[in-house]
Amino acid sequence: MRHGCKVNHLSRTAAHRSAMLSNMAVSLIKEKRIETTLAKAKALRKYVEPLITKSKEDSTHQRRMVFAYLRDKEAVTELFREVSQKVANRNGGYTRILKLGRRLGDGAEMAMMELVDYNDNMLKDTVVKKAKSTRRSSKKKVVVEDSNVAESKAEEVENKTEENK
């Protein structure tokens, strides 16, 4: 049993697990979204979120610390240039895990992991809210644009009422 064990070993050796998480983190940073198993996604979240937090402070020391984990210059550059500016005002929770169901071959639970600030569809839903609608019927209001137009409309109404009499 794994009571009190904080690390999911994912049935791999330490070196294999480290290399796999590093590669997955690089893919997540470059592609902004990856599809993997749920267990790997949860392990990756613990791996990549501290790196994103370190990228908020752009210094040589922080870049070297992140490079020690990722081992990919392009990913480190993109993390410090683009991703860190998008998450600058966020205090944590940089990633989102969405469950996709079970894989057809072996029944493993699949998940999509993405960076929160890069999903345009969800950002539109949270930012744009509909105006509150009421069930009551409202009376139609007449908008008067010019005084000349208003006078001509008033004369038409008077002419119609005189014809009806």
C-alpha positions in Angstrom: 0.0 0.0 0.0 1.1 3.6 -0.6 -0.1 5.3 2.6 1.5 8.7 2.9 3.5 8.4 -0.3 3.3 11.8 -2.1 4.9 10.8 -5.4 3.1 8.6 -7.9 5.9 6.5 -9.3 3.8 5.6 -12.5 5.5 2.1 -12.6 8.8 3.6 -13.8 12.3 4.1 -12.5 13.3 7.5 -11.2 15.3 8.4 -14.3 12.5 7.3 -16.7 9.9 9.2 -14.7 12.1 12.3 -14.6 12.7 12.2 -18.4 9.0 11.5 -19.1 7.8 14.4 -17.0 10.4 16.7 -18.5 9.3 15.8 -22.1 5.6 16.2 -21.2 6.3 19.6 -19.6 8.1 20.7 -22.8 5.2 19.6 -24.9 2.7 21.3 -22.7 4.6 24.6 -22.8 5.1 24.5 -26.6 1.7 23.1 -27.6 -0.4 24.7 -24.7 -2.5 21.4 -24.6 -1.6 17.7 -24.4 -3.6 14.5 -24.2 -2.4 11.9 -21.7 -3.6 9.5 -19.0 -5.2 11.0 -15.9 -2.4 9.7 -13.6 0.3 11.2 -15.7 -1.6 14.5 -16.0 -1.9 14.7 -12.2 1.8 14.0 -11.8 2.7 16.5 -14.5 0.7 19.2 -12.7 2.9 18.9 -9.6 6.0 19.1 -11.9 5.1 22.0 -14.2 3.3 24.5 -11.9 6.3 25.3 -9.8 8.3 25.9 -13.0 5.6 28.4 -14.2 5.8 30.1 -10.9 9.6 30.4 -11.2 9.1 31.9 -14.7 7.3 35.0 -13.3 10.7 36.3 -12.1 12.9 36.6 -15.2 16.4 36.4 -14.0 19.4 34.3 -15.1 19.2 32.2 -11.9 15.5 31.3 -12.5 16.2 30.5 -16.1 19.0 28.1 -15.2 16.8 26.5 -12.5 14.0 25.9 -15.0 16.4 24.7 -17.7 17.7 22.1 -15.3 14.2 20.6 -15.3 13.2 21.0 -18.9 16.5 20.7 -20.9 15.0 22.5 -23.9 16.1 26.1 -24.7 13.1 26.9 -26.9 10.6 25.8 -24.2 12.4 27.8 -21.6 12.4 30.9 -23.8 8.7 30.5 -24.6 7.9 29.9 -20.9 9.7 33.1 -19.8 8.5 35.3 -22.7 4.9 34.3 -23.4 3.5 32.1 -20.7 4.9 34.1 -17.8 3.3 37.3 -19.0 -0.1 35.7 -19.4 0.0 34.2 -15.9 1.6 37.3 -14.2 -1.5 38.2 -12.1 -2.5 34.6 -11.3 -1.5 33.1 -8.0 -1.5 29.5 -9.0 -3.6 27.0 -10.8 -1.9 27.5 -14.2 -3.1 24.2 -15.6 -6.5 22.6 -16.2 -7.2 18.8 -16.4 -10.3 17.8 -18.4 -11.3 14.1 -18.2 -12.0 12.5 -21.6 -13.2 9.1 -20.7 -11.5 5.7 -21.1 -9.0 4.6 -23.8 -10.4 2.0 -26.1 -7.4 -0.4 -26.0 -6.6 -0.8 -22.3 -9.4 1.2 -20.5 -7.0 3.7 -19.1 -8.6 7.0 -18.0 -7.6 9.7 -20.4 -7.4 13.4 -19.8 -6.5 16.6 -21.6 -4.2 18.9 -19.8 -4.0 22.6 -20.9 -2.7 25.9 -19.8 -5.6 27.9 -18.4 -4.9 31.2 -20.0 -4.6 29.8 -23.5 -8.1 28.3 -23.9 -9.9 30.9 -25.9 -13.3 29.2 -25.8 -13.4 29.1 -22.0 -12.1 32.6 -21.7 -14.9 33.9 -23.9 -17.5 32.1 -21.7 -16.2 33.5 -18.5 -15.6 37.1 -19.7 -18.8 37.6 -21.7 -22.0 37.3 -19.7 -25.5 37.8 -20.9 -27.6 40.7 -19.8 -30.3 39.7 -17.3 -33.6 39.0 -19.1 -37.0 39.5 -17.5 -40.2 37.6 -18.1 -42.3 40.7 -17.9 -43.4 42.3 -21.1 -42.2 45.8 -21.5 -43.9 48.7 -23.3 -42.3 49.7 -26.5 -40.6 53.1 -26.2 -40.6 55.5 -29.1 -37.2 57.1 -29.7 -37.4 60.6 -31.1 -34.3 61.4 -33.3 -35.0 64.9 -34.7 -37.6 67.5 -33.8 -38.6 67.8 -37.6 -39.2 64.0 -37.8 -41.2 64.1 -34.5 -43.4 67.0 -35.9 -44.0 65.2 -39.2 -45.0 62.0 -37.3 -47.3 63.9 -35.1 -49.0 65.5 -38.1 -49.5 62.1 -39.7 -51.2 60.8 -36.5 -53.5 63.8 -36.4 -54.4 63.4 -40.1 -55.3 59.7 -39.5 -57.5 60.5 -36.5 -59.3 63.2 -38.4 -60.0 60.7 -41.3 -61.5 58.2 -38.8 -63.9 60.8 -37.4 
